[in-house]
C-alpha cells in the first residue's frame, strides 16, 4: 500500500546530503537522522524561501497548541466523534495519545501501542510506522478504532489496516488483544505508503495508498486496479450493510475462520461495474472494487470538507511538481503519465515548466494547484478552515510543505484557485481541528508538538 516518498531520483539541485529531508525527499525520515533532518529543514525554511514566499507579508503564525505538552514524532491528528474536549495524536513510533483539552492546558494518556504486533515486527524506519487512524463515527454502537501501520512478517514488509475494539468508550482505552487485521498488503518498497484513514459523511471508511515505492513507478502499480491496494483512494464498508458486496479475493484481504471477509464494498463504488481502465480490459474477478479514485502517486494526507462534500488531498510528486487534488468518484489523477498537470518525464535533468496539452480522451483529472520544487519538495495535504477565530481564512484550504517548511492557503474564486503564503514552520506532517472552536491544528514531527495556526488579534 503504497508517507510521502521520493527516492534518490531527485534532481542534483536538491540533493544536499544523503541524510537530508531533501535527498530522502519526503516524510518521514528514519529516527536516527531526525536531528539532522530537522536542522536542514529549518535552515531551508529560513534561508531558501522562493520568490513567492519572500514577497508576501507575513501576518499569520504558528504556536504550541497545548502549552508545553510534547509528543514523540507526532504525525497525525484524529477527531473524536461527538466530543468537543478531546482528540487523538498519532506518534510514528506506534503510540496513540488521547489528549484531554482543558480551559488552560491539556493532558495526554496513551490508549494504544501497536509497536509489538502478534504476528510480526513493527517497522518505523523511513516512511513506515503508525501512519493513520480513525474512530468509528458511531462509537456507542460500534466501539472500534481503525489503524494503518507498517510491519514485517517473516522478514517481508507489509502495510496493514486493522480494527481494534475499545475497552471503554469514555476513556477510549483500546483492547490491544482485540486487533483484527482486515487488509495486509505486501510492500515491495518502504516508501510511498499513503496511510491516511478517515470516515466520510456517508459512514464508509476511506483509505489512501501510494504507488508502492521506488521511483518512476517502477513497480508499475499506478493505474492497475487488479494488482492490489496501490496508488489510489479506497472506500470500504466496515459495517457490512445490507446490499453491499464482498470484495474480490486477494492475498491482502484477510479472512476469518469461516472464510468470510471483515468488510464489504459499497455497491455504488465507481469501479464495481468497470470493464476497462486506461484502455486495459478488466477481469471482473480481480478488480479492486474498493477503489474510489486512482492515479495517485503518494496521497499524503486527505480530508473531507463537510459543507461542500469535497475530498481534498495532497499528492507528493517525484522530481519537479507537488499537487493538491479534489477527489471525485472514479477519478483518474494521471500518475505516472503525469506529474501535477504536466507530462511526466523520467529524466531528472530535463526541467519542464509548460503545462502539457492533455489528450481530451485521457480522462485525467487536473489538480486544483501544483507547484515546482523551487517552492517546495514534499506536500502535506491539509483541510478547509471553517472556524470563526480567523475570518480572513474562512473557507480557505490550508496545507504545508514538509521539506521546505511553510504553510499556505488556497482560495477558490469563480472556479480558479490561488495560493497565499502564510508563514514558515517545520516538518508539518498532518492537520486537524481544535474541536472546541474549529482552529487549524497541525503536527510538527521535528518539534515534537501539535501547533495552532493563529494570527495577532489586531490582524484578524
Order of alpha helices (4+ residues) and beta strands (2+ residues): alpha-alpha-alpha-beta-beta-beta-beta-beta-beta-beta-beta-beta-beta-beta-beta-beta-beta-beta-beta-beta-beta-beta-beta-beta-beta-beta-beta-beta-beta-beta-beta-beta
